[in-house]
């Protein structure tokens, strides 16, 4: 027996609603899947991935620069050279760097030797403005006559562009600047071969 025709549109509408609802769900699932696939594809094609929190280069730059002089001690290098010329036993000092050494000789004057790991000979300045390019034991060096006044001379020996060794000699009141430079070079020539070779 035929049912009331008024039921047909409602049934049809009800079925249509279910179909529409099912279709919407299917479209949402498909959109989500496509979005996920697109993201994966972009990543596999070389899209930038999040950077790691710490990279090797960052760790390297955060480490302090290596001291080219390593375990060398200024006094161990100065003592043999100054001792031969009658200077008193050398003692540590820290005027130019933390790795320095000084000694004195009665009625003659004083000598100081420094290992400077963070500044090259280009940074050396003289009070007189005079700076002579010289060679010490085959190494680039500079001579600063009168660096601390009359009767004084400083020799800077290049180890690397940013590291140096210095011999600073000051004579007593009767000494001349020329003599100070001659004696400073003599000590520097003995020490220079023991210095490390920079890159």
Buried (B, 14 or more C-beta within 10 A) or exposed (E): EEEEEEEEEEEEEEEEEEEEEEEEEEEEEEEEEEEEEEEEEEEEEEEEEEEEEEEEEEEEEEEEEEBBBEEBBBBEBBBEBBEEBEBEEBEEBEEBBEBBBBBBBEEBBBBBBBBBBEBBBEEBEBEBEEBEEBEBBEBBBBBBBBBBEBBBBBBBBBBEEBBBBBBBBBBEEEBEBEBBBEBBBBBBBBBBEEBBEBE
